[in-house]
Amino acid sequence: MKIKDRIPIERRWLMMQNEMNSWIAGWKDIQRFIVPTRGFFYETIPNWGRSIDHKTQLNGAPYRALRTLASGMTSGLTSPSRPWFKLGLQNHDLMEVEEVNEWLSTAEQRVYNIFSKSNIYGVFTNLYEELGGFGTAATIILEDYDTVIRARNFTAGEYALGQGPDGRVNSFSRRYWMTVGQLVKEFGKENVTPQVLNQYERGIVDPWIRVGHLIDPNDDRIEDKKDYGNKPFRSVQWEVGSPPNMALRISGFDEFPVLGPRWDTTTTAHIYGWGPGHHALGDTKMLMKMERDKLVALDKVVDPPMQQDGTVQGEANTLPGGITRTSSSVPNAGARPAYQISPDLKAIQEAINETKAAIDETFFKDMFLMLSQADDPRMTATEVAERHEEKLLILGPVIERLESEFLDPLIERTFNIAMRTRVIPPPPQILQGQPFKVEYVSTLAQAQRMVGTTAIQQVVSFVGNLAAANPQSLDMVDFDEAVRVYSEMMGIPPKIIRSEDVVQAIRAQKMKQQAAAAASQNLPAMVDGAKTLSDTRLNQNSALDALLGNQPTQGAPAPAGAPGGGQ
């Protein structure tokens, strides 16, 4: 395929690769000591096997902690067996409309079905392992005719990332290998170089060819055109070393297809992140050294270094049952240990256990081990929050970053592909121009929110107890607002909590009902009073005469308080 000028594209690709290279030394250390099966740094062709250096990997505790983290993140954030997100709208009033609710429910279920039929859940665990080990991960979401989406995970050193002015990842480059046969079948005879085509036609299909790939914002696109070359993000693939006017494929994406979450970043200029693997590296190296020292000490106890007398005939035989010949004329001749050691193996093991505990703590192993069992229906977010409140507070920024850099783009990309392929039906007309909102309801997300509810519970409980001695303390708490804030933290659907206007209307109606009930209770007494007044005879110097202003009868004393009466 012809391209006008590939040089600017290749220059950007090379700059991204160079920036990534500055991180490789640290990643290689993490690969060597913690996760030997991950990371690819182009020393070999991809399909060549690589053995684990067990002279370095003397204790598997760091990798087991990382594996627990990955499993716990999968179960706690994106479990395949329980809901972990809900689709909604920023406009809560529209969610009261029946057809809107039905469409949102249908769209949400279709996205879940797409995830379950694709390979995305298998990719999640790999991504979390990369994220916890190297601090950065990358997965591309591609369209697939059979399963709607198809995901592919990358490993550290295999790719490079770039970010926009907002600090979000918006560029991706990689170099990878394909055989001659794979290149021709994937891109066609007309797009490969003459050298590759010549090999293919001669039946030489197994040599490896290096391929470059860049995905970045398509600033030169013409928005009115709908072809692949004018989509918001361009994708260019080429044979490394081919003429600058050739490309294997030029295509595009409507959304940035690569998910590039980072565990943590030091500054906004950092494209790559820091993870638990970086922080556990020092303890891991110390653990491996202590394991080596323990093994050396055990070897010296079991098989100590030997010294032998000059009269020993030949070499000393230190095997069980071995015979060493010496001269009987020399006392104490023969072979004996050069020196004896008595290592404190218990103290060494205690030091090793302390180091392993520090590594487990860095990887949050106890909490993630609990979350890896979160698919058990007996496991609740409340239990997680109560046991690991401090760790959840530390993980708060990490979870928020994962939601914005990983889960939001994943759902948005999947949703848009499903809409374009009509897997999700068109939305009701009333939703035109309305922004959507994704709410995360996974065990870890709920537990994170529940940490904030503890303070509300404690204050309300304290005021409730204090009110027994001082009822006026209840006036200091806005209980309505407490209910609203608490429900938002708990992720309660907004339609469950009534709006303030509806609450005021209900309370006004209750006050009217209470007033009517009070009036009905006082009615018998009022009737009895009216009957008594009706039976009272006038001009008898009664209180009723005084109320009506009647003059008292001749000779009769006026009632007290009446005009002319006594005081």
C-alpha positions as a printed Julia matrix, in Angstrom:
567×3 Matrix{Float64}:
   0.0     0.0    0.0
   1.29    3.41  -0.95
   1.56    6.2    1.6
   2.48    9.8    0.87
   5.19   10.09   3.52
   5.75    7.65   6.37
   8.72    9.53   7.82
   6.72   11.73  10.3
   4.83    8.65  11.47
   7.99    6.64  11.94
   9.64    9.59  13.73
   6.79    9.72  16.26
   6.97    5.95  16.66
  10.72    6.13  17.3
  10.39    8.93  19.89
   7.77    6.93  21.8
   9.99    3.86  21.74
  12.99    5.84  23.0
  11.02    7.23  25.93
   9.84    3.74  26.81
  13.43    2.46  26.72
  14.31    4.57  29.77
  11.96    2.37  31.86
  13.26   -0.96  30.63
  16.06   -1.34  33.2
  13.56   -1.23  36.08
  11.15   -3.55  34.27
  13.91   -6.08  33.67
  14.67   -6.14  37.4
  10.99   -6.76  38.16
  10.89   -9.5   35.54
  14.02  -11.16  36.93
  13.03  -11.17  40.6
   9.21  -11.08  40.7
   7.44  -12.09  37.49
   9.82  -13.99  35.2
   7.14  -15.08  32.73
   6.21  -11.53  31.7
   8.01   -8.75  29.87
   9.45   -8.87  26.37
  12.54   -6.85  25.59
  13.44   -8.02  22.06
  16.51  -10.04  22.94
  14.91  -13.04  21.2
  12.28  -13.84  18.61
   8.85  -13.98  20.31
   8.15  -17.7   20.04
  11.52  -18.82  21.41
  11.24  -20.42  24.81
  12.82  -18.77  27.83
  13.79  -20.58  31.0
  13.28  -19.13  34.46
  16.51  -18.3   36.28
  16.05  -20.37  39.41
  19.45  -19.26  40.69
  17.76  -15.89  41.18
  14.18  -17.04  41.79
  14.88  -18.86  45.05
  11.52  -18.0   46.64
   8.2   -17.74  44.83
   6.48  -15.62  47.5
   6.67  -12.3   45.53
   5.04  -13.81  42.44
   2.39  -15.56  44.52
   1.55  -12.21  46.13
   1.29  -10.59  42.68
  -0.86  -13.44  41.41
  -3.18  -13.01  44.41
  -3.41   -9.29  43.65
  -4.41  -10.02  40.05
  -7.03  -12.58  41.09
  -8.41  -10.29  43.79
  -8.65   -7.34  41.39
 -10.51   -9.52  38.89
 -13.01  -10.74  41.48
 -13.27   -7.45  43.32
 -13.55   -5.06  40.35
 -14.67   -7.01  37.27
 -16.09  -10.32  38.43
 -17.57  -12.48  35.64
 -20.11  -13.95  38.07
 -21.74  -10.84  39.52
 -22.73   -7.35  38.27
 -19.96   -4.79  38.5
 -21.4    -1.77  36.64
 -24.73   -0.13  35.93
 -25.68    2.14  33.05
 -27.54    5.31  33.94
 -28.05    8.95  33.04
 -26.76   12.14  34.57
 -30.34   13.41  34.34
 -32.07   11.41  37.09
 -35.52   12.65  36.13
 -35.34   10.92  32.74
 -34.69    7.61  34.47
 -38.24    7.77  35.78
 -39.52    7.34  32.22
 -40.49    3.7   31.63
 -39.17    3.39  28.06
 -35.84    4.93  29.12
 -35.51    2.47  31.98
 -36.3    -0.46  29.71
 -33.75    0.65  27.09
 -31.02    1.2   29.71
 -31.68   -2.25  31.14
 -31.51   -3.82  27.68
 -28.29   -1.98  26.76
 -26.65   -2.93  30.06
 -27.55   -6.61  29.63
 -26.25   -6.62  26.04
 -22.89   -5.24  27.17
 -22.66   -7.95  29.85
 -23.48  -10.58  27.2
 -20.74   -9.22  24.92
 -18.2    -9.43  27.75
 -19.19  -13.0   28.64
 -18.92  -14.23  25.02
 -15.64  -12.46  24.28
 -12.21  -13.14  25.77
 -12.24  -10.01  27.91
 -12.47  -11.73  31.3
  -9.41  -13.84  30.5
  -7.54  -10.67  29.57
  -8.5    -8.93  32.84
  -6.31  -11.15  35.04
  -3.32  -10.71  32.72
  -3.84   -6.96  32.68
  -4.02   -6.73  36.49
  -0.83   -8.82  36.77
   0.97   -6.44  34.41
  -0.43   -3.47  36.32
   0.62   -4.75  39.75
   4.04   -5.88  38.54
   5.18   -3.17  36.13
   2.83   -0.33  37.12
   1.45    0.02  33.57
  -0.69   -2.22  31.39
  -2.06   -2.1   27.85
  -4.9    -3.94  26.13
  -6.42   -3.25  22.72
 -10.15   -3.72  22.06
 -10.86   -4.68  18.45
 -14.13   -5.3   16.62
 -14.98   -8.93  15.97
 -17.67  -10.29  13.65
 -18.55  -13.26  15.89
 -18.15  -11.87  19.41
 -18.55   -8.09  18.76
 -15.25   -7.35  20.53
 -11.92   -9.14  20.9
  -9.21   -8.08  23.34
  -5.47   -8.58  23.19
  -3.14   -7.98  26.09
   0.45   -6.69  25.77
   3.4    -7.05  28.11
   6.0    -4.57  29.34
   8.65   -3.67  26.76
   6.44   -4.74  23.85
   4.71   -1.37  23.43
   5.05    2.36  24.04
   2.4     4.89  25.08
   1.82    8.6   24.53
  -0.59   10.97  26.22
  -2.46   14.14  25.37
  -2.47   17.49  27.18
  -5.14   16.19  29.58
  -2.77   13.47  30.82
  -4.84   10.65  29.29
  -3.22    7.99  27.11
  -4.1     8.68  23.46
  -1.23    7.12  21.48
   0.13    3.6   21.18
   3.08    2.17  19.29
   4.64   -1.23  19.16
   7.08   -3.33  17.2
   6.28   -6.96  16.74
   7.2    -9.98  14.66
   5.3   -11.82  11.94
   6.45  -14.59   9.65
   6.54  -14.15   5.88
   3.48  -16.36   5.54
   1.57  -14.45   8.21
   2.37  -11.1    6.6
   1.08  -12.13   3.18
  -2.11  -13.7    4.56
  -2.83  -10.76   6.86
  -2.04   -7.83   4.56
  -2.12   -9.27   1.04
   0.51   -9.74  -1.63
   0.0    -6.24  -2.96
   0.99   -4.59   0.33
   4.15   -6.46   1.35
   7.64   -5.56   0.11
   9.06   -7.32  -2.97
  11.58   -9.15  -0.77
   8.82  -10.69   1.37
   6.72  -11.53  -1.69
   9.7   -13.19  -3.35
  10.3   -15.39  -0.3
   6.62  -16.29  -0.11
   6.4   -17.3   -3.77
   9.46  -19.51  -3.33
   7.77  -21.27  -0.42
   9.94  -19.67   2.27
   7.22  -18.68   4.74
   8.87  -19.05   8.17
  11.46  -16.21   8.41
  10.54  -13.53  10.92
   9.86   -9.95   9.78
   9.71   -7.0   12.2
   6.59   -4.82  11.9
   5.98   -1.28  13.22
   2.55   -0.06  14.34
   1.35    3.38  15.44
  -2.11    4.45  16.65
  -2.5     8.15  17.44
  -4.92   11.08  16.98
  -5.62   11.73  13.31
  -5.06   15.49  13.24
  -5.07   15.6    9.42
  -8.45   13.94   8.97
 -11.33   15.43   7.0
 -14.32   15.13   9.3
 -16.95   14.96   6.55
 -15.37   11.87   5.01
 -16.41    8.53   6.48
 -13.57    6.32   5.21
 -11.11    4.63   7.59
  -8.37    7.1    6.8
 -10.45    9.98   8.2
 -11.5     8.53  11.55
 -10.55   10.31  14.8
  -7.63    7.91  15.39
  -5.38    6.61  12.63
  -3.61    3.27  12.57
  -0.55    2.66  10.36
   1.39   -0.61  10.08
   4.58   -1.13   8.04
   7.56   -3.39   7.63
  10.49   -1.96   9.58
  13.15   -0.94   7.07
  10.79   -0.8    4.08
  10.73    2.25   1.71
   9.12    5.34   3.3
   6.3     5.39   0.75
   5.05    1.9    1.68
   2.68    0.7    4.38
   1.11   -2.64   5.14
  -2.2    -1.11   6.21
  -3.71    2.31   6.9
  -6.9     2.22   8.92
  -8.63    4.09  11.73
 -10.77    3.91  14.86
 -13.77    5.9   16.06
 -12.49    5.7   19.64
  -9.0     5.19  20.96
  -8.93    1.37  21.09
  -6.12    0.9   23.62
  -6.73    0.78  27.35
  -3.58    2.0   29.11
  -4.19    2.17  32.88
  -1.4     3.12  35.3
  -1.28    2.06  38.96
   0.17    5.41  40.05
   2.1     8.28  38.49
   4.47   10.7   40.16
   3.82   13.68  37.87
   1.48   14.43  35.0
   4.46   14.18  32.65
   4.96   10.5   33.5
   3.43    8.33  30.79
   4.28    5.1   32.6
   3.27    4.25  36.13
   4.73    2.88  39.32
   3.23   -0.22  40.88
   3.61   -2.54  43.88
   6.27   -4.42  41.89
   8.54   -1.38  42.01
   8.02   -0.9   45.75
   8.49   -4.6   46.59
  11.69   -4.96  44.54
  14.08   -4.08  47.38
  12.44   -6.52  49.81
  12.37   -9.16  47.07
  16.11   -8.87  46.42
  16.77   -9.09  50.16
  14.53  -12.16  50.39
  16.42  -13.92  47.61
  19.77  -13.15  49.3
  18.58  -14.49  52.66
  17.29  -17.64  50.98
  20.67  -18.1   49.31
  22.51  -17.55  52.63
  20.22  -20.05  54.37
  20.89  -22.66  51.72
  24.66  -22.08  51.96
  24.49  -22.47  55.76
  22.49  -25.7   55.41
  25.0   -27.01  52.86
  27.89  -26.32  55.24
  26.11  -28.15  58.06
  25.14  -31.15  55.92
  28.26  -31.21  53.73
  30.97  -29.14  55.47
  34.23  -28.14  53.8
  36.89  -30.77  54.48
  40.63  -30.78  55.16
  42.84  -33.81  54.85
  46.24  -34.81  56.23
  49.18  -35.16  53.88
  49.35  -38.87  54.62
  45.96  -39.51  53.0
  46.42  -41.83  50.08
  44.58  -40.33  47.09
  41.45  -38.2   47.61
  39.38  -38.33  50.79
  36.11  -40.19  50.21
  33.34  -38.21  51.86
  30.48  -40.32  50.51
  28.41  -42.41  52.95
  30.34  -45.6   53.61
  33.41  -44.26  51.84
  36.92  -45.36  52.9
  39.87  -43.01  53.15
  43.3   -44.67  53.52
  45.88  -43.08  55.79
  49.19  -43.99  57.48
  48.84  -45.45  60.98
  52.14  -43.91  62.04
  50.64  -40.42  62.05
  48.15  -39.71  64.9
  44.79  -38.18  63.92
  45.65  -38.51  60.23
  42.87  -38.57  57.64
  40.1   -36.17  56.63
  37.98  -33.97  58.91
  35.78  -30.84  58.62
  37.86  -27.71  58.14
  35.6   -25.9   60.59
  32.23  -26.37  62.25
  29.35  -23.86  62.06
  26.13  -23.69  64.05
  23.83  -21.37  62.12
  20.77  -20.05  63.91
  18.35  -21.33  61.31
  15.35  -20.27  63.41
  16.5   -16.62  63.42
  17.21  -16.8   59.69
  13.74  -18.19  59.01
  12.14  -15.5   61.16
  13.94  -12.82  59.14
  12.77  -14.47  55.92
   9.18  -14.59  57.19
   9.3   -10.91  58.15
  10.53  -10.01  54.67
   7.82  -12.14  53.04
   5.23  -10.4   55.22
   6.51   -7.01  54.06
   6.22   -8.12  50.42
   2.69   -9.44  51.03
   1.74   -6.11  52.59
   3.11   -4.19  49.6
   0.91   -6.28  47.3
  -2.1    -6.04  49.7
  -2.14   -9.83  49.68
  -4.48  -10.4   52.66
  -7.16   -8.08  51.29
  -6.88   -9.34  47.71
  -6.9   -12.94  48.95
 -10.22  -12.11  50.58
 -11.44  -10.43  47.38
 -10.41  -13.42  45.28
 -13.09  -15.27  47.28
 -15.59  -12.45  46.69
 -17.61  -14.58  44.3
 -18.83  -16.41  47.38
 -22.33  -14.94  47.96
 -21.61  -14.82  51.69
 -18.87  -12.27  51.05
 -20.2    -8.71  51.31
 -18.73   -5.3   50.69
 -19.47   -4.47  54.34
 -17.22   -7.3   55.52
 -14.41   -6.21  53.21
 -14.71   -2.59  54.36
 -14.72   -3.52  58.05
 -11.63   -5.74  57.8
  -9.53   -3.63  55.45
 -10.6    -0.01  55.93
  -7.02    1.29  56.08
  -5.96   -0.53  52.89
  -9.08    0.63  51.06
  -8.19    4.22  51.91
  -4.71    3.69  50.44
  -6.19    2.05  47.33
  -8.75    4.83  46.83
  -6.72    6.81  44.27
  -5.77    3.57  42.47
  -9.41    2.52  42.12
 -10.42    5.96  40.87
  -7.6     5.89  38.31
  -8.61    2.42  37.13
 -12.21    3.54  36.71
 -11.22    6.56  34.6
  -8.33    5.02  32.62
  -9.54    1.44  32.22
 -13.2     0.7   33.0
 -14.76    3.88  31.56
 -12.95    3.57  28.18
 -13.67   -0.18  28.07
 -17.42    0.24  28.53
 -17.56    3.26  26.23
 -15.66    1.43  23.46
 -17.79   -1.72  23.8
 -21.03    0.27  23.97
 -20.2     2.28  20.84
 -19.21   -0.83  18.86
 -22.45   -2.52  19.92
 -24.45    0.55  18.86
 -22.76    0.7   15.43
 -23.37   -3.01  14.84
 -27.0    -2.76  16.04
 -26.41   -5.26  18.84
 -27.9    -2.58  21.09
 -31.16   -1.1   19.67
 -31.34    2.64  18.97
 -32.15    4.7   22.09
 -35.51    6.47  22.54
 -35.76    9.91  20.96
 -35.96   11.49  24.39
 -32.33   10.46  25.05
 -30.88   12.37  22.1
 -28.02   14.52  23.4
 -28.3    13.19  26.97
 -24.98   12.21  28.62
 -24.75    8.73  30.07
 -23.34    7.8   33.45
 -21.64    4.55  34.49
 -21.89    3.53  38.13
 -19.61    0.81  39.48
 -21.2    -1.66  41.88
 -18.43   -4.23  42.26
 -17.44   -5.53  45.68
 -14.32   -3.37  45.78
 -16.12   -0.24  44.56
 -18.89   -0.67  47.13
 -16.39   -1.37  49.91
 -14.5     1.77  48.94
 -17.66    3.85  49.25
 -18.62    2.2   52.52
 -15.41    3.4   54.16
 -16.86    6.91  53.9
 -20.19    5.84  55.4
 -18.58    4.75  58.67
 -18.17    8.34  59.84
 -21.83    9.09  59.07
 -22.96    6.03  61.02
 -20.81    6.96  64.01
 -22.05   10.58  64.15
 -25.73    9.66  63.77
 -25.39    6.9   66.39
 -23.63    9.29  68.78
 -26.32   11.95  68.39
 -29.04    9.33  68.85
 -27.53    8.2   72.15
 -26.95   11.79  73.28
 -30.57   12.72  72.54
 -31.74   10.59  75.47
 -30.1    13.11  77.82
 -30.39   16.21  75.63
 -33.15   16.04  72.97
 -32.09   19.43  71.59
 -28.91   17.84  70.13
 -31.11   16.31  67.4
 -31.52   19.81  65.96
 -27.83   19.86  64.95
 -28.13   17.04  62.39
 -29.81   17.36  59.01
 -31.12   13.81  58.88
 -32.58   14.23  55.38
 -29.19   15.23  53.98
 -27.52   12.4   55.89
 -29.84    9.9   54.21
 -29.1    11.36  50.74
 -25.32   11.4   51.2
 -25.32    7.91  52.69
 -27.42    6.49  49.84
 -25.12    8.06  47.23
 -22.06    6.51  48.92
 -23.79    3.15  48.99
 -24.66    3.36  45.32
 -28.4     3.18  45.86
 -30.37    3.85  42.64
 -31.48    7.51  42.74
 -35.14    6.68  42.14
 -35.31    4.85  45.49
 -34.74    8.1   47.41
 -37.54   10.63  46.95
 -36.73   14.17  45.85
 -36.9    17.03  48.34
 -40.08   18.44  46.76
 -41.86   15.08  47.02
 -40.74   14.67  50.64
 -42.08   18.15  51.56
 -45.4    17.39  49.85
 -45.73   14.1   51.76
 -44.95   15.82  55.06
 -47.46   18.59  54.37
 -50.12   15.98  53.65
 -49.26   14.15  56.87
 -49.59   17.4   58.85
 -53.06   17.96  57.38
 -54.05   14.42  58.27
 -52.73   14.84  61.81
 -54.62   18.11  62.21
 -57.82   16.48  60.94
 -57.31   13.55  63.31
 -56.78   15.9   66.26
 -59.91   17.82  65.36
 -61.93   14.62  65.14
 -60.67   13.57  68.59
 -61.8    16.92  70.12
 -65.24   16.8   68.44
 -67.06   14.77  71.21
 -65.96   17.23  73.9
 -67.12   20.14  71.73
 -70.48   18.44  71.17
 -70.94   17.84  74.91
 -70.07   21.46  75.6
 -72.6    22.68  73.03
 -75.27   20.4   74.53
 -74.59   21.79  78.01
 -74.88   25.33  76.71
 -78.13   24.51  74.93
 -79.62   23.15  78.15
 -78.63   26.18  80.19
 -81.57   28.47  81.04
 -81.15   32.18  80.58
 -81.8    34.98  83.14
 -80.67   32.67  85.92
 -77.56   34.63  86.76
 -75.37   31.99  84.97
 -72.06   32.38  83.19
 -73.96   32.26  79.9
 -76.04   35.28  81.0
 -72.82   37.11  81.83
 -71.35   36.18  78.37
 -74.52   37.43  76.63
 -74.7    40.61  78.79
 -78.11   39.83  80.35
 -79.05   41.8   83.49
 -79.35   39.74  86.67
 -82.77   39.03  88.1
 -84.14   41.33  90.9
 -82.54   40.41  94.18
 -80.21   37.92  92.73
 -76.5    38.62  93.05
 -74.57   39.11  89.85
 -71.93   36.45  89.13
 -68.36   37.32  89.92
 -66.63   39.09  87.06
 -69.92   40.17  85.44
 -70.8    43.88  85.11
 -72.04   45.06  88.48
 -70.91   41.83  90.14
 -68.41   41.34  92.9
 -64.72   40.85  92.28
